C-alpha cells in the first residue's frame, strides 16, 4: 500500500500522556464508580476501568424493584476532557467483550483521534452478568459442543434435530430462574440506561462487529431519535435473525474458501497444500480429504481429557475450516493443519487440537477440547434462541429454513446446531423485538462489510442499508474474513475517522480496496497503526 493512503490523524494525539490516577475511582453524579479492574480477563497493568450500574432485572416488570448489577468496562481516552463515549460490542452473541476491548480499544481510539472513551457493557448471559450455561460437568458440555454437519451421513439431519432437542430441554431445566431475562431487547435497554446516566448528551455513539450489528440495529429501531453515530461492521440481517431463517448467513462462505485456495496456490512457500497445484486443484484436494474422512476418520487420544480424545472426522474438519475462514491472517496456519490431516500425520495433527479448542465463535460455537465448564459457556445459544420469534413443532416444519441455508454452498451445512436448537427453544425472552427496521435515525448509520465475509455476507449489509433511511454502506472490495478487524483498508478506516469526527458519511456506493496479500499473516492494521 502506498503511504498516501494512510490516515492523516494528528500525530500529537499519539503522544498525549495518560494520567490514569486523575481518572480512576472518580464517581460521576450518576453513581457509577470507575476503578481498577479485577477481572481475570484484564491484565493487571491495563488502563481499563471497571464499574457497574443497577438496572431493572425485568424491564417488563419494573414495579418489582429487582435490579441487576450490570458490568461496565471502559478504556478512557488519554485526552482530557473526553468528547464522550463510544459504545462497543464484541459480537457473538455470547462475547462479554472484555478480552476484545483489551485487544481492540487502542485501534478504536486511534481511528477516532483519541477523542472518546470506549465503553463496553457486559451483555446479559455473559461473564458474571446473568451467566448462561446448560451443563454442570465437563463431559456433558463437551459432548453437546460437538458439531455435526448435515451432509455427514444420511441420518445426520435427524440426529441434529434430536440432539438439539436435548440441548434445549437441558437449558430449560438449568435456567429456570433467569433464562428469560437475557436477550437483545433487554441488552438494548441496558445500553441506553448507561447512555442516559453518563450525563454526556443523551445520544448513543456506537461501533460494533458481527452480532454487535444486530444489537445496534435493534437499538436504532427501538430508539431512533437517540442515535448520534453508529458504525456496523460485518452486518447481520436483523429481520432474518429474529425469524430464525438466516438464508443469507453463508452466502459468502464458499467464496471466502475460494480465496483461501487462490492465496494458497499463489503462495506455495506459505501453504504446504499447494504443491505446485492450481487453486482449483488445491480445492479439490481438500474436498477429497474431507470425503475420505467420512469413512476413515482419525482418532486422537487425549488421556484424562473430556471424552478421552477427539475424532477428526468429516464434520469436525469441515467445521474447523469454516471457523478458520474468519481470519485470513491465520490461513497459513490452517493450511499447515489441513496438510497434516491430508497426509494423515498424527504428530503434526496436534496443531489441530489447539485450533479446535479455540474454534467456534460466531460460525459454530464448537469447542471440542473444552476443559472446564465456563459459567457462560452457552451464552451464544441462550441469547440467540431467546430472541427468535418463530419455532417449529417438528423437523419437517423447520426443514425449509435449513434448506435455504444449505443452498448457499458446500460449507453452509456445518453449523445447523444453533438454528435447530432455537427452533425448539423453551425460554423465550420476556421481551423480543418484533418490529421492522424501516426507520430514520437522528444521524445516518455507517455500515462496513468485506466483499467475502464467511458469516455476515455483503448481501446482508446491502439489504440492511436499504432499510435504515440515509444509511450508507462502504464495501471493502477484496476484503476477506469476518469484519474489518480481520482484513482492512486504510480507506475504510479513514471513512470511519471522518464519520466520528464530524458525522460525514461517504457517498452511496463507496468502495475501499483491500490490498493486503492473502496468506501474508497481516490484517492491514499493521501499516495503519505504524503510520
PyMOL commands that set and color helices and strands:
alter all, ss='L'
color gray80, all
select helices_A, chain A and resi 3-5+12-15+20-23+62-64+98-111+138-145+156-174+184-197+211-222+224-226+238-243+253-266+268-270+279-295+306-308+314-324+328-342+350-358+379-387+395-406+410-413+416-423+458-465+490-502+525-530
alter helices_A, ss='H'
color red, helices_A
select strands_A, chain A and resi 35-36+49-56+67-75+85-89+117-121+204-209+227-233+298-301+309-312+446-452+472-480+510-513
alter strands_A, ss='S'
color yellow, strands_A
deselect
rebuild
show_as cartoon
